[in-house]
Amino acid sequence: MTLQEQIRSNRFRSTIVIGGFVVLLLVLAALVGLVLDVSLGAAALVFAAVYAIFAILRSRSMVARMTGAQEVSPSELRPLRRLVENVSIGAGLPVTPEVRLVQDSAPNAFAAGLRPERSYVGVTTGLLETMPKRELEAVLAHEVSHIRNRDTYLMTMAVVFAGVIALIADLGFRAIAYGGRSRKAEALVAVLALVGFLLAPYAAFLLRMSLSRRREFLADAGAAEILNDPEAMALALRRLELDATTVRYADASTAHLWVESPTDRVDSERRGVLALSGWFNTHPPIPDRIAALEEAGGFQLPDRLPADEPFARELEDGSPGSRKGG
């Protein structure tokens, strides 16, 4: 199966998962109407629709605020902008995404935006100060692949649906738990509704995770295709794996956006033995991603990473990217 066929197949599966979110939301509204009041169930659907529209329209700025991604003037980070432009041309994007900077010493990057024309790539100062040009270009190609594959759109929709479902489930659970049950609702129905409200956020979480993991392999492969250099992406992943720092804005709601999840490593350490399964991680393990690139490219990474100078050395004096992130 070619990369384009895999991308189309993943989009089809993603559409089915988004349909699962819709079904789950309808089930919650039905439980609210059954146990509390039909009008409340209808109100829950209206509220969900209004909230979702607002969240989708504001998602671009919300992600920037939650990740700390700051806009930079056109005169700044010109070498980085040229890299993003070259990668975007290679990916066939109609426009070059904006570049935003996150003042953070941990090396990482992400992409956001509902449409390629309104997307941006965020990079940390730590990434510029850690990655050589070849590996940085691979990370940028990975993020541009997410934009090209419409992953940023799908994941934004998933996050919005998951948030709406969690909110309605919490309100419904509290209403029943504190005596808001309708007289017409039998005790068994109320208990089942409580269980449904309790489990719905976890079901939404699992649906969101099902979108996250496969798309990372495809974005890695997309970066290798754009640059015709799978080893560069594998080297970048190995460098990220060896770096022990995590971004300060490590929020679970945006963890899926980063090239390396800022929460998986911390959460795995907290879960201990359960972390062996990796079921709750937003990203596949980095060694698995490297192995997939090695198999596809027919190479094996060297034992030592190349000691090339980081890309920050190439930036203009006085650029925000040349300053150490806090």
N, C-alpha and C positions, 0 to 999 in steps of 0.2 A: 504494500500500500504506500503510495506516494505521500509526501508531506501535505500537499493540498487536499488529498482525499482524507487524510487524518484530521485536518482542520475542519473540513465539511462535516465529517462524522461527529467530531466533538461539538460543533455548533448544534447539530441535530439533537444530541444527547442533552446539551445545555438547555435547549428549548423545552425538552421534556421535563427537566428539573424545574425550570421556571413555572411550568404548568403545575408541578407538584406544590410549589409555593401557593399558587392560586387556589388549588383544591384545599390545602391546609387552612388557608384563610377563610374559605367558604365554610368549612367544617366548624371552625371556631365561631363564626357568626351564627351558624345554625345552633350551636350549643348555647350561645348567649340567648338566642330567641326561644329555645326550648325550655331552658331552666329559669331564665329571668323574665323576659318579655319579648314578643316578636318585634315590636317597635325598636327595642334596644338592639336587637340583632341587626335590623336594617340600619340603625344609626351607626353601629360598629363598622359596617361596610362603607358607609358614606365617609366616616371619619378616616378609615384606612385609605380610601381613594384620595381624599384631600391631602392627607399626610404624605402619601407616597408621591403625589405630584409635586408638592412643595420640596420634599427631600431630593427628588430627582433633579429639579430645576436648580437647587442650591448645592448639589453634590460636588461640583467642581471647587467651589470656594470652601465647602465644609471639609473636604479632604485636605486642601492646602492648610487650613487652620489646624486640623488634627495632627498633621505630620510636621508642621512648622515650616512648610515650603514657602519661600519668599520669592517674589518677582525680582528680577534684576534688569537693569537698563540695557538697551541694545549695545552700548559701548563696552559692557563688561562680559567677561567669559567668552570672548570671541573664538578662541581655539576650540572650546567646548561646543559652542554653537555650530561651528563648522563640522565637527564630528557628528553631531546629531543630524545636521542637514545631509551629510554624505550617506549616513545610514538610512535616513528616510527615503532618499532617492533610490538607494539599492532595494528598499522594501516596497517601492512603488506607491508610497503614500502621496495623496494629492497636495498636501502641505507639510511643512516641517513643524513638528510640535514645539511649543514653547519650552524654554529651559528655566527651571526654578531651583533654588539652592536651599538646602537644609543645613543650618549651622550645627553640625554634629560630628564628633570625631570618629564615630563608627562608620565603616564603609558599607553603603547600601544605596539603593536607587528604587524608584517606583514610577509607574505611569498612571495617569488618571484622565478622565474625560469620557463623555458619552459618544462623541463622534471624533473621527480623526481631525476634523477641522477645528475642534475645540478641545484638543487634548494637550497635555503637557507632560514632560519628563522631569521628575525631581531627583536630584543627586545630592548626597551629603558631601560636606567638605572632606570628611574622612575618606570617602571613595576617591576623590581627586588626589588626596595625599598618600593613598595606598596603592592604587592601580597604575601600572604602566599604560602607555597609550593603547597598545594592542589589546590588553585585557579590558580596559575601560570602554573601548569601542565595542567589544563583545557584549558587555553589560548593557550599553545603550541600545544595541541591536536587539537584545532580549526584550527590553521594554518597548521598543518600537514594534516588535513582533506582537506583543500583547495588544497594542493599539490596532495594528493591521488585522489581527484575528478577532477583533471586537470583544476581547476578553474584558477590557475595562468597562464596557457597557453592560455586559452580562453580570459582572461582579457587583457593579453599582446597583443593578436591579435586585440581585440576591441580598445585598446588605439592607436595602430599603424594605424588602418583603420580610426579612428576618426581624428587623426592628419593629415593624408594624405587628407582626405575629406575637412577638414577645410582649409588646405593650398591651394588646387586647387580651392575651392569655392572662397576664398579671392582673388586669382590671377585673376580668371575669372570675378569676380565682378568689380575689379579695372580696368581691361582691357576694359570692356564695359562702365563703368562710365566715363572713361577718353577718350572716343572716339575711342576705338579700334574695334568697330563693323564692320563686313564685309558689303560691299555695297549690297550684295545679301540678307542680313537679314532684314526682315521687322521690323518696329518699334514695333509691337505687340510681335513678337518673341523675340526681344531684351528685352522687358519689362518682359516677362515670364521667360527669362533666368536670368535676374537680381533677380527676386523673388526666382527662384530656387537656385541661388548661395547664396542668403541671408539666406534661410531656411535650406539648406543642413547641415550646422554644428549643428543646433538645432536637426535635425532629427537624425544625428549621435550620438549626446549626449543622446537622448532618447533611442536609440538602446543600447547604452552602459549601461544606467541605468537599462534597462530591464534584463541585464545579472547580475547586481550587487545584487539586493535585495533578490531574492529567494535563491541564493547560500549561503547567510549568515545564514539563517535558517537551511540549510542542513549541513553547517560546525558546527553549534552549536550542532545539533543532532549527527553529526559524532564524535565530542568530547565526548559527553555523552556515545556513544557506545564504543569508544576506551577505556575509563576509567571505564565504567560501573558506572558512577557517574554524573548524570545530574545536581544534586544540585551544584556540584563544578563549572560547567560552569555558572549556574545562579548566584551564589555568585560572581564570577569574573565579570560578566556583571553589577551586582548591584554596585560593587566597582568602576568600570569604570564610571558608570552613576553618582555616587556621587562626583567623582573627577572633578573639574572645569577646570583643566589645559589642554592645547592642545599642541601638538608637534610644535616646531618652524618651521620645514620643512613641513608646512601644504600646500601642493600643490594640486590643483584640479586634476591634471593628475595622481596622485598616491593615492588620498584619498580612492579609492575603495579597496586598498590593505590592509589597517589597520583593526584590529579587531574592533575598533571603529573609525569611520571616523573623522579625525581632522578638517574637514571643515563643516560638517552638522550643528553642533551647532552654529558656527559663522554665517553661511549663513542663518540659521533659524531666528536668532535674527535680522539680517539685513532685512529679507523679512517680518517680522512682521506677519500680519494676514495670508499672503499666506503660511507661514510655517505650518499652520494647516493641509494642505493637505499632506505635506511630499513628494509630487511628485518629487521634484528635489533633494532629498537626496540620497546619494549613498547607505546607509544602512537602513534597517527597524528600527523603533524606538526601543531602548533598552527595554522598558517595554513590547513591543510585543514579543521580543525574549525571555525574561524571562518567560512570560506567556506561550509561546509555550513549553518551557522546563518543567515548572511546570505541565502543562496538560499531557505531555508525561510521566513524571516521577512520577506523583501522589503525589506531595509534595507541600508545600508552604514555601517560604523563611521566615525566622524569621525577626522580626522587626529590630533587630540589627545585624550587621555583626560580625562574630567572631573576637576577638581581638588577633589573632595569630600573631606571629612575621613574618615580611616580609622575603622573601627568601634570600635577600642580606645578612642577618646575617649568613647564612650557607656557603657563599662563602669564599674562601681562603683570608687571609689577603694580601692586595696589589693587588687583582684582580680589573680590571676596573669596574666590576659590583658593587664593594663595595664603590665606590666613587659616590658622589652626582652629578647627571647630571646637566649641566649648564643651 
